[in-house]
Amino acid sequence: MPLISSFYGVLIYMFKEKNSPHNKPHVHAVFAGDKMSIAANGEILAGKLPRKQQKYVEAWVALREDEINASWTALNENSEVVKIKGLEG
């Protein structure tokens, strides 16, 4: 599971699809043992994070939707991991 971004203690991962597509372009956010899956369009697919960190992730997704979609395509078509800038700096 490639790490594609991190900010404020939140780690953002993206899985490569195996054999057949699953869901829509999305990322997995992890913070202190809590996990959440969120689509590139901002839809929360599963799980939850503490409120503050969830708001960070939602803001990051809103800012980076196009980059998330591009990273999803690169990973699943070419196995290329594309890093995405976080919220810090």
C-alpha positions in Angstrom: 0.0 0.0 0.0 1.9 3.0 -1.2 2.1 6.1 0.9 1.2 9.1 -1.3 0.9 11.9 1.1 1.1 12.9 4.8 0.2 16.0 6.8 -0.5 16.8 10.5 0.1 13.2 11.5 -2.3 11.8 8.9 -1.0 9.2 6.5 -2.6 8.9 3.1 -2.4 5.6 1.2 -3.6 4.4 -2.1 -4.1 0.7 -3.0 -3.6 -0.8 -6.5 -6.6 -2.6 -7.7 -6.1 -6.3 -8.0 -7.7 -8.2 -11.0 -10.8 -6.0 -11.2 -11.8 -2.5 -10.3 -13.1 -1.7 -6.8 -15.0 1.4 -6.0 -14.1 4.7 -7.5 -10.8 6.6 -7.1 -10.2 6.9 -3.4 -7.6 7.0 -0.7 -7.2 5.5 2.7 -6.4 7.9 5.6 -4.8 6.7 8.8 -4.4 8.6 12.1 -3.4 7.0 15.4 -5.0 3.7 14.6 -8.2 5.2 13.1 -8.9 4.6 9.4 -11.1 6.2 6.8 -11.6 5.7 3.1 -12.6 8.7 1.1 -13.3 9.1 -2.6 -11.7 11.7 -4.8 -15.0 13.5 -4.9 -15.1 13.8 -1.1 -17.6 11.0 -0.4 -16.7 9.1 2.8 -16.8 5.4 1.8 -15.9 3.8 5.2 -14.6 4.4 8.6 -13.9 7.7 10.4 -11.1 9.7 11.9 -11.1 12.1 14.9 -13.1 15.2 13.9 -10.1 17.5 13.5 -8.1 15.0 11.3 -11.2 14.1 9.3 -11.7 17.8 8.4 -8.0 18.0 7.4 -8.5 15.0 5.1 -11.7 16.4 3.6 -10.0 19.8 2.9 -7.0 18.0 1.3 -9.3 15.9 -0.9 -11.2 19.0 -2.0 -7.9 20.7 -2.9 -6.3 17.7 -4.6 -9.2 15.9 -6.4 -7.6 16.1 -9.8 -4.2 14.9 -8.4 -5.9 12.0 -6.6 -7.6 10.9 -9.9 -4.4 11.2 -11.8 -2.5 9.2 -9.1 -5.2 6.5 -9.2 -4.9 6.2 -12.9 -1.1 6.1 -12.8 -1.0 3.5 -10.1 -3.6 1.2 -11.6 -2.4 1.5 -15.3 1.3 1.8 -14.9 2.0 0.8 -11.3 3.5 4.2 -10.8 3.2 5.8 -7.4 2.6 9.5 -7.6 3.1 11.5 -4.5 0.7 14.3 -3.7 1.6 17.4 -1.7 0.0 17.6 1.8 -1.6 20.6 3.5 1.5 21.7 5.2 3.6 24.4 3.4 
